[in-house]
Amino acid sequence: LQDAGVPVKAPVAGVAMGLLMPDGPNSSAVVLSDILGSEDALGDMDFKVAGTAEGVTAFQMDIKVEGITVEIMRVALEQAKEARMHILARMAECSPPPRNELAPTVPRSKVLMVPPNKVGAVIGEKGSTVKKMVEETGAQIEIEKEGIPGQIVVFAADKDVLQDVEDRILALTVSPEVGKVYKDSTVKSVKDFGLFIEFLPGQEGLVHISEISADNKFMKVEEVDIKVGEKVDARLIEVSGYLVRLWHSKACLVCQPAAYLTLGHRS
């Protein structure tokens, strides 16, 4: 549990106590600590005791005889405590401290809150978007239909899968940010008047022919050496109603006019 990063209040150790009942008037009962399989099979008791340094957390007994006295139980519990403390001490000598976070391979879940009006983007037409995410990642995605609006619960096999799903959902629900440079945007179509670029999943914007380069040197789209499917960087310069305008320069968005926000690289 500690290696997996599961919070543990205190280490727990256990020991099995055995018993040999007296076989005559001149003999007495013998309590055995840490019994083996043979002693379990031939003995009269299998009394398992587990706990922390503070006390017992669990116990279970198999008994084969009658006549277990209070004194026998007292001795058994005292010996079990002595054995448990010995085991805990040896555990402390070699046990590393628990992880600060869950191990990467541990299954996990997370509750995401998105704007209620963006939930439809996560679901997609007839559930196509969320189904694709489930198929590609193997995660379980539950979208709250009643109760808390905008709540999405993700169950994932490990840390990487959870992060992948979270990134996809956030990309689908994030609002475009004017002035931001969107790296590796995808050219979806080339028109006479410019390029349509998908800068966020499901969100496209227009790069007008006059805004493809900083010096406005392109007057015809045929002069632009950019193809459909190519990855480009684009700066969002305007969101007006249904119109989303971007600006692109193949020189890493440098030498931009003063009207554009000064972000990203400069040469």
Phi, psi and omega in degrees: 000318180294320179296326179282349181089009178286128181300127179235125182293320182200150176296148180235136176229158180221160179211149178255128181256138179247175184210134170242113181284153179297141179253012178192172184293336183262010180242165180229164181292145179238124177263129182254138177261138174059064185284153175267178180298322181293322179289329176294315183291321185266344183275184185254356183204144170232102187243104184264128182231128179233152179176180177260187176292342183272336182166182183281135177252336181198149172207159181205140185231136165249127183233140185246355183228168172260161173096025174287118185267167176299322181296318178298318179295322179298313180297318181297317180291323178294317179292323178296322178294316179300316180293319181297316180296324177296315180295317180298322178296318178292324176298319182295332181291327187244351185277124176289162177295152180296153177298152176281343179214167180299144176300148183304330185271002181279131175301147183207169179222160179207142177261121178252140176246121179239159176304131182307327180284356179257355182299323180300327179293327178287321181289314182080173181295120182054031178079014186296320184291311181292325177296320179296319178298317180296316181294321185278333183252337184080003180281161173255126184239121179246119180258124183292117178263334177229145179106245185272113180296137176083006181271129177232127180252129181244129173247123186231155182287332180202182185296317183295319180295317180299317180294322179298312180295317180298317179298320180295317181293317180295323179295326180285336188249354182288146177271141178302141184243113180297133180096346183277143175267123180260109183285148174053040174288152186256129175286117183266325179203154179242121181244172179298329186261000178153201184241141169259126186237132173272105184264341171223155180306119179079003181238121181243156176217163182261131167255106182295153181304329181282350184244014179283331177230160183291331183260010178056033186283340181271125178248341179232141183294336178295338181280347184273124180270061179227131184247160175300134181093347181289148178266129180224163172260139182217143177257131178281122184247344181197138169233114183225101183064237179271356182270126175239117181252137177236166179229137184224137170227129182292348179269048176059032177059048180254169176057035182288150177301159183297338181292337181271150179295139182274092178229162175081204187276156172225152178236000000 
